[in-house]
Amino acid sequence: MARSEDEIRAEALRQKIIGLGETSHRKSYYPQLQEQIDELHATLKALQDSENKYRTLIENVNVGIFRSDIKNMGRVIQANPALCRILGYESEETILEADPDGFYQDPHDRDVILAELKRGGRVKDRKVRMKIRSGGIILGSMTLTALFDHEGDISLIDGVIEDITEKEMKEEALRQANRKWNLLSSITRHDINNQAMVLDGYLTLAIERTTDAEVRKLLSKARGSVQSIERHVAFAKDYQDIGINAPRWFDLRESLINSLIPLDKASLSVKVEVDDYMIFADSMIGKVFYNLAQNVVRHSKGSVLVVSTKEENGHLVLSFQDNGVGIRDKSRLFLRRNSTSGFGLFLSKEILSITGVDIRETGVSGQGARFEIIFAEGQHRLLAASQDPPKQ
């Protein structure tokens, strides 16, 4: 029996509703919906895996990591186990309840750090004496990053704290040992120098009084050896402070100008064309600058020295370019030698290596020598005023 038109429409509607019809909404949308649900599950799983890895990393590192809420009196709102251990708290819950002013031996340090964060948004490797819960004091190294609200005010601070108390004590002990060694070395040099001067006087007198040409020749050689000893003693005195003092930041231009003052300006014209940088280096960095300039006078036979700066792939390159004869054999340029001649370049490289700074010679023989000192990222910064803190 043939169905009526109304019956056919009713059946089609039923099939559509239960998802069996050719034009069923459920049939057409279900695969797409299921695909989106599967993608969502995969994304959530990836996020959970990432969070678990991040949490494991944070909980197992040996440095303290935290977040503090400036709008809530600067209280710590998140902390890893290492921070609790460093500051002497039993758990994250106890450190979250602590007064942040109590973390500092001098509460004024916190005000200074906050002011610096407001200016530049970041504080790196700041040494601060901190109070632990038991009442003791440690030396901490802090690196902080400020998060700003839409009005440009600090809302949160993310920080890392490392306990460097033991490291600092060892470094200070080493500095004290070096100072004692230098004192002994100074006394020894003084005594050697005095004896060498006496011996030189006797040899000079002997040379003047002898008429034997062969004896005079031997005495002159002996006197030359004594004078060589005196030069070595003077050379050792110049470099006795290598590594004694902790590296620090120097004004590049000021350091260059001061170190080049002793040069004989009549024989060498020096042009300082450097930008306004601060450099992180050993306290004897000025000796390196002087050596490179003096090298022009003694060996390169140049009359003009240009000192300039440029940035190259995040590095600061400080160049010493002269107009002398250049250097043909560079194979032993920075190697240790048996005489004081050329030994200055070896020691210059050693001084620079204390802070990981490199030096190279890139000049062309016949066109002058070109020494380049390379300060890596983090070893140099512009003297320009800090930029306003970023707004989020």
Backbone torsions as a table, in degrees:
resi	resn	phi	psi	omega
1	MET	NA	127.0	-178.6
2	ALA	-69.1	137.9	179.1
3	ARG	-83.0	151.4	179.5
4	SER	-76.6	165.7	179.2
5	GLU	-61.1	-37.0	179.3
6	ASP	-66.6	-37.8	179.8
7	GLU	-67.2	-39.5	178.5
8	ILE	-63.0	-44.1	179.5
9	ARG	-64.5	-38.6	-179.9
10	ALA	-64.9	-41.7	179.5
11	GLU	-65.9	-41.3	178.9
12	ALA	-62.4	-40.4	178.7
13	LEU	-64.9	-40.0	179.5
14	ARG	-63.4	-45.5	179.7
15	GLN	-61.9	-37.1	-179.1
16	LYS	-66.4	-40.8	-177.5
17	ILE	-68.0	-42.4	-176.1
18	ILE	-85.9	-1.8	173.9
19	GLY	88.5	21.2	-179.3
20	LEU	-108.7	-13.1	-176.3
21	GLY	-76.5	162.5	-179.3
22	GLU	-63.5	-31.5	-178.4
23	THR	-107.3	23.1	-177.7
24	SER	-60.4	130.9	176.5
25	HIS	-64.3	-38.6	-179.2
26	ARG	-66.8	-37.9	178.9
27	LYS	-67.9	-37.2	-175.4
28	SER	-80.1	-29.9	-176.2
29	TYR	-100.8	-21.0	-175.0
30	TYR	-60.5	-49.6	179.9
31	PRO	-57.7	-41.8	-179.8
32	GLN	-65.9	-41.5	179.4
33	LEU	-65.1	-43.0	179.4
34	GLN	-62.7	-39.0	178.4
35	GLU	-62.7	-42.2	178.9
36	GLN	-66.0	-38.6	178.3
37	ILE	-64.5	-41.6	178.4
38	ASP	-62.7	-41.7	178.7
39	GLU	-64.2	-39.6	179.3
40	LEU	-64.0	-43.3	177.6
41	HIS	-61.7	-41.1	-179.8
42	ALA	-65.2	-40.7	178.9
43	THR	-64.8	-43.9	179.7
44	LEU	-63.3	-38.9	178.7
45	LYS	-65.4	-41.3	178.4
46	ALA	-63.3	-40.6	178.1
47	LEU	-64.4	-42.0	179.0
48	GLN	-64.4	-41.4	177.6
49	ASP	-62.3	-43.7	179.6
50	SER	-63.7	-42.4	179.2
51	GLU	-63.8	-40.2	179.6
52	ASN	-64.9	-41.2	177.7
53	LYS	-64.2	-44.0	-179.9
54	TYR	-62.7	-44.5	-179.1
55	ARG	-64.4	-41.7	178.5
56	THR	-61.7	-42.9	179.3
57	LEU	-62.6	-48.9	-178.0
58	ILE	-62.0	-38.3	-175.3
59	GLU	-78.7	-14.4	-174.7
60	ASN	-112.7	-6.8	177.8
61	VAL	-73.4	159.8	-177.1
62	ASN	-92.3	0.1	177.5
63	VAL	-105.1	148.4	179.1
64	GLY	-76.5	133.7	179.0
65	ILE	-126.9	135.0	-176.1
66	PHE	-152.1	166.7	169.9
67	ARG	-132.5	133.4	178.5
68	SER	-121.2	151.6	-176.8
69	ASP	-106.0	106.2	-177.3
70	ILE	-65.5	-33.2	-178.2
71	LYS	-75.6	-6.0	175.7
72	ASN	-118.5	51.8	177.5
73	MET	61.7	20.6	177.5
74	GLY	75.6	17.7	-177.4
75	ARG	-68.4	147.5	176.0
76	VAL	-71.7	129.5	179.2
77	ILE	-112.5	-13.3	174.0
78	GLN	-147.1	140.0	179.4
79	ALA	-153.5	143.0	177.5
80	ASN	-91.5	167.5	-178.0
81	PRO	-57.7	-33.3	-178.5
82	ALA	-64.0	-38.7	178.6
83	LEU	-64.1	-42.8	177.1
84	CYS	-59.3	-43.3	-178.9
85	ARG	-66.3	-42.8	-178.5
86	ILE	-62.4	-42.7	-176.2
87	LEU	-94.4	2.0	172.4
88	GLY	81.8	26.9	178.9
89	TYR	-102.2	145.9	-174.5
90	GLU	-71.8	-32.2	-173.9
91	SER	-155.8	170.8	177.6
92	GLU	-63.0	-36.2	-178.4
93	GLU	-60.4	-40.5	-177.4
94	THR	-71.8	-35.5	-179.4
95	ILE	-74.3	-27.1	177.7
96	LEU	-68.7	-24.4	-179.3
97	GLU	-88.2	-8.4	-173.5
98	ALA	-76.6	149.6	175.1
99	ASP	-74.7	120.7	-176.7
100	PRO	-60.9	-27.2	177.0
101	ASP	-63.7	-25.3	-178.8
102	GLY	-75.2	-7.8	178.7
103	PHE	-78.5	-17.3	-172.8
104	TYR	-107.8	135.8	174.0
105	GLN	-63.8	-41.6	175.4
106	ASP	-115.9	106.7	-178.2
107	PRO	-56.5	-22.0	179.1
108	HIS	-63.6	-28.0	178.3
109	ASP	-59.0	-38.7	-179.7
110	ARG	-64.2	-40.4	179.1
111	ASP	-64.6	-40.3	179.7
112	VAL	-64.8	-42.2	-179.7
113	ILE	-65.4	-43.3	178.7
114	LEU	-61.3	-40.6	178.8
115	ALA	-63.1	-39.9	179.1
116	GLU	-68.3	-37.5	177.2
117	LEU	-64.5	-38.2	178.5
118	LYS	-64.4	-34.9	-178.8
119	ARG	-76.5	-45.5	-171.7
120	GLY	-120.3	-9.7	177.1
121	GLY	82.0	-5.4	-176.4
122	ARG	-154.5	142.0	172.4
123	VAL	-127.2	129.6	-174.3
124	LYS	-122.3	129.9	173.2
125	ASP	52.7	43.3	177.8
126	ARG	-82.3	124.4	177.8
127	LYS	-83.5	126.2	-177.6
128	VAL	-139.3	134.8	174.3
129	ARG	-81.4	124.5	-173.3
130	MET	-120.2	147.8	178.4
131	LYS	-92.7	132.2	173.7
132	ILE	-94.8	165.8	-170.4
133	ARG	-61.3	-31.2	-178.5
134	SER	-75.7	-8.4	179.2
135	GLY	107.7	-10.3	179.2
136	GLY	-74.9	174.2	-179.1
137	ILE	-122.8	136.1	173.4
138	ILE	-124.8	162.7	173.3
139	LEU	-103.1	118.7	-178.9
140	GLY	-110.3	149.3	173.2
141	SER	-109.7	118.4	-172.9
142	MET	-112.2	136.7	169.1
143	THR	-124.6	122.0	-172.5
144	LEU	-127.2	145.5	175.3
145	THR	-129.1	129.1	-179.0
146	ALA	-92.3	141.2	173.1
147	LEU	-110.1	128.5	-172.7
148	PHE	-105.2	148.4	175.0
149	ASP	-86.3	-178.1	-174.7
150	HIS	-67.8	-13.7	178.3
151	GLU	-95.1	1.7	178.5
152	GLY	86.6	10.3	177.9
153	ASP	-96.7	150.4	177.9
154	ILE	-69.7	128.8	176.8
155	SER	-108.4	-42.5	-178.8
156	LEU	-134.5	155.7	174.8
157	ILE	-129.8	124.9	172.4
158	ASP	-99.5	132.3	-174.7
159	GLY	-141.0	158.1	174.6
160	VAL	-128.7	131.7	180.0
161	ILE	-126.0	130.8	175.9
162	GLU	-118.9	134.3	176.3
163	ASP	-81.1	109.3	-177.4
164	ILE	-111.1	19.6	-177.6
165	THR	-57.1	-52.6	-177.6
166	GLU	-66.1	-40.7	179.1
167	LYS	-60.4	-43.6	-179.3
168	GLU	-66.3	-38.3	178.7
169	MET	-64.0	-40.7	178.7
170	LYS	-66.2	-40.7	179.5
171	GLU	-65.7	-39.5	178.5
172	GLU	-67.0	-39.2	177.0
173	ALA	-61.8	-39.0	178.4
174	LEU	-66.9	-40.7	178.1
175	ARG	-62.7	-40.8	178.8
176	GLN	-64.7	-41.4	178.3
177	ALA	-63.0	-39.7	178.7
178	ASN	-65.9	-37.9	178.6
179	ARG	-64.0	-41.5	178.4
180	LYS	-65.3	-40.3	177.7
181	TRP	-62.9	-40.6	179.1
182	ASN	-65.3	-36.8	177.9
183	LEU	-62.9	-46.6	177.9
184	LEU	-61.7	-42.4	179.8
185	SER	-63.1	-39.5	-180.0
186	SER	-64.1	-44.0	178.7
187	ILE	-63.3	-43.2	-179.7
188	THR	-63.6	-44.1	178.8
189	ARG	-61.1	-41.2	-179.7
190	HIS	-60.4	-45.5	-179.2
191	ASP	-66.3	-42.6	178.8
192	ILE	-62.7	-42.9	-178.8
193	ASN	-61.8	-42.8	179.5
194	ASN	-62.3	-44.8	180.0
195	GLN	-66.1	-37.3	179.1
196	ALA	-65.1	-38.4	179.1
197	MET	-65.1	-41.7	177.9
198	VAL	-63.0	-46.6	-179.6
199	LEU	-62.5	-39.7	178.9
200	ASP	-62.5	-38.9	178.6
201	GLY	-64.7	-43.7	178.9
202	TYR	-63.9	-42.0	-179.6
203	LEU	-65.1	-40.8	177.9
204	THR	-61.1	-44.0	179.3
205	LEU	-64.0	-40.5	-179.7
206	ALA	-65.4	-40.2	179.1
207	ILE	-62.4	-40.7	-178.7
208	GLU	-67.7	-29.9	-173.2
209	ARG	-93.7	-18.4	-178.3
210	THR	-85.5	147.3	176.5
211	THR	-110.3	-3.7	-179.1
212	ASP	-82.6	118.1	-176.3
213	ALA	-62.5	-37.8	-178.5
214	GLU	-69.3	-42.1	177.6
215	VAL	-64.2	-41.8	179.0
216	ARG	-59.3	-39.3	179.7
217	LYS	-65.1	-42.8	179.5
218	LEU	-66.8	-40.6	178.6
219	LEU	-64.6	-37.4	178.9
220	SER	-65.1	-38.5	177.2
221	LYS	-65.3	-41.2	179.0
222	ALA	-63.2	-41.0	179.0
223	ARG	-65.0	-37.0	177.1
224	GLY	-62.5	-37.7	178.0
225	SER	-66.7	-40.2	177.8
226	VAL	-62.7	-43.5	179.4
227	GLN	-64.8	-33.2	176.0
228	SER	-64.8	-39.7	176.8
229	ILE	-61.3	-42.5	179.5
230	GLU	-61.8	-39.8	178.7
231	ARG	-65.8	-40.9	178.7
232	HIS	-64.3	-39.6	178.9
233	VAL	-63.8	-44.2	179.0
234	ALA	-65.1	-38.0	179.6
235	PHE	-64.8	-43.3	179.0
236	ALA	-62.0	-36.2	179.1
237	LYS	-63.2	-39.5	-178.7
238	ASP	-62.5	-29.0	-173.0
239	TYR	-113.3	17.0	-175.9
240	GLN	-68.7	-18.7	-175.0
241	ASP	-96.8	11.6	179.2
242	ILE	-60.1	123.5	175.6
243	GLY	75.2	3.5	-177.8
244	ILE	-72.7	-48.0	-177.8
245	ASN	-96.8	148.9	-179.7
246	ALA	-65.3	142.1	175.9
247	PRO	-59.0	154.1	179.9
248	ARG	-153.8	178.3	179.2
249	TRP	-85.0	135.8	178.9
250	PHE	-124.0	145.4	169.1
251	ASP	-73.8	114.8	-173.4
252	LEU	-58.7	-51.1	-176.8
253	ARG	-61.0	-46.6	-179.1
254	GLU	-61.9	-43.2	-179.9
255	SER	-64.1	-41.4	178.3
256	LEU	-61.7	-50.3	-176.6
257	ILE	-61.2	-44.3	-178.9
258	ASN	-65.8	-39.3	-176.8
259	SER	-73.4	-23.2	-177.4
260	LEU	-94.0	-1.1	-180.0
261	ILE	-57.5	-42.8	-177.1
262	PRO	-69.3	-9.1	-177.7
263	LEU	-63.9	150.2	175.1
264	ASP	-78.8	99.3	-175.6
265	LYS	-68.5	-17.3	179.3
266	ALA	-70.5	-29.5	-177.2
267	SER	-100.5	-12.4	-177.6
268	LEU	-145.1	125.4	175.5
269	SER	-95.5	122.5	-176.7
270	VAL	-110.9	128.2	176.5
271	LYS	-114.6	115.5	179.5
272	VAL	-97.4	109.0	-176.4
273	GLU	-122.8	59.1	-177.0
274	VAL	-108.2	151.5	175.1
275	ASP	-80.9	171.1	-175.3
276	ASP	-81.4	91.8	-179.1
277	TYR	-118.5	153.8	163.6
278	MET	-104.9	141.0	178.6
279	ILE	-125.2	146.0	178.1
280	PHE	-100.1	116.3	-172.5
281	ALA	-155.0	171.8	174.8
282	ASP	-68.3	155.9	-176.3
283	SER	-65.0	-12.9	179.3
284	MET	-98.1	20.4	-180.0
285	ILE	-59.3	-32.7	178.0
286	GLY	-61.7	-33.0	177.7
287	LYS	-65.9	-35.4	176.9
288	VAL	-63.2	-46.7	179.9
289	PHE	-60.5	-43.3	179.9
290	TYR	-63.8	-43.0	-179.9
291	ASN	-58.3	-45.4	-177.6
292	LEU	-65.0	-36.5	177.4
293	ALA	-72.3	-42.4	179.7
294	GLN	-65.6	-28.7	177.9
295	ASN	-62.0	-32.7	177.6
296	VAL	-64.8	-44.5	-177.6
297	VAL	-66.3	-43.5	-172.8
298	ARG	-81.1	-37.6	-168.9
299	HIS	-120.8	-38.0	-172.6
300	SER	-82.3	-19.4	-179.0
301	LYS	59.4	32.0	177.2
302	GLY	-90.4	161.1	179.3
303	SER	-113.9	-13.6	-178.5
304	VAL	-131.7	133.9	175.8
305	LEU	-125.7	125.6	178.1
306	VAL	-112.1	123.0	177.9
307	VAL	-108.6	121.6	-174.2
308	SER	-140.4	168.2	178.7
309	THR	-128.8	152.9	171.1
310	LYS	-154.7	154.1	175.8
311	GLU	-99.4	138.6	-175.4
312	GLU	-143.9	107.0	179.6
313	ASN	54.0	43.6	178.3
314	GLY	84.0	-5.9	178.6
315	HIS	-98.6	151.3	172.0
316	LEU	-99.8	123.1	179.6
317	VAL	-107.6	116.8	177.6
318	LEU	-101.5	116.7	-172.4
319	SER	-109.3	139.4	172.2
320	PHE	-116.7	101.5	-175.5
321	GLN	-112.5	125.8	177.2
322	ASP	-116.3	173.0	-178.7
323	ASN	-109.9	30.5	-178.2
324	GLY	-86.9	-153.5	-173.4
325	VAL	-83.1	-12.7	-179.2
326	GLY	82.1	-175.9	-176.6
327	ILE	-122.8	122.2	-179.4
328	ARG	-84.8	-52.1	-177.9
329	ASP	-99.3	110.0	-178.0
330	LYS	-105.2	4.6	-172.5
331	SER	-65.9	-32.2	-177.7
332	ARG	-116.9	24.4	-170.9
333	LEU	-60.6	-43.8	-175.6
334	PHE	-109.4	16.6	-179.8
335	LEU	-87.5	154.9	178.7
336	ARG	-71.1	136.7	-179.8
337	ARG	-120.9	170.4	-177.3
338	ASN	-83.4	-16.8	179.8
339	SER	-114.0	168.4	179.2
340	THR	-73.4	-18.4	178.2
341	SER	-68.5	119.7	-179.1
342	GLY	84.4	-10.3	-178.5
343	PHE	-68.7	-24.6	-179.3
344	GLY	-61.7	-35.7	179.4
345	LEU	-69.1	-39.0	176.7
346	PHE	-60.7	-47.4	-179.2
347	LEU	-68.7	-33.1	176.5
348	SER	-61.0	-43.5	178.6
349	LYS	-64.0	-38.8	178.8
350	GLU	-64.6	-41.9	179.0
351	ILE	-61.8	-45.0	-179.2
352	LEU	-66.2	-35.8	-176.2
353	SER	-68.1	-18.4	179.4
354	ILE	-57.9	-36.8	178.9
355	THR	-108.6	16.0	176.4
356	GLY	76.0	19.4	178.1
357	VAL	-87.1	140.6	-176.5
358	ASP	-107.3	160.1	175.8
359	ILE	-139.7	144.1	179.5
360	ARG	-146.6	161.3	176.7
361	GLU	-116.4	122.3	-173.8
362	THR	-122.9	11.9	-178.9
363	GLY	-71.2	165.4	178.4
364	VAL	-107.0	128.1	-179.8
365	SER	-55.2	130.3	-178.1
366	GLY	92.9	-11.9	-178.7
367	GLN	-121.6	13.6	177.6
368	GLY	101.3	156.3	176.9
369	ALA	-86.8	150.3	178.0
370	ARG	-140.3	104.5	176.1
371	PHE	-96.2	132.5	-179.5
372	GLU	-121.7	123.7	175.8
373	ILE	-100.5	126.5	-174.0
374	ILE	-110.6	114.9	175.1
375	PHE	-98.0	119.8	-177.6
376	ALA	-73.5	171.5	177.1
377	GLU	-59.0	132.8	-176.9
378	GLY	96.0	-14.1	178.0
379	GLN	-101.7	2.6	178.5
380	HIS	-149.0	154.9	176.5
381	ARG	-159.4	152.0	179.6
382	LEU	-74.6	149.0	178.0
383	LEU	-79.8	-7.0	-177.1
384	ALA	-57.1	152.2	-179.5
385	ALA	-59.3	145.7	-179.2
386	SER	-62.1	145.3	177.8
387	GLN	-75.7	160.2	176.3
388	ASP	-63.1	146.4	-179.7
389	PRO	-60.8	143.5	-178.9
390	PRO	-66.5	147.3	176.7
391	LYS	-105.3	143.7	179.8
392	GLN	-104.8	NA	NA
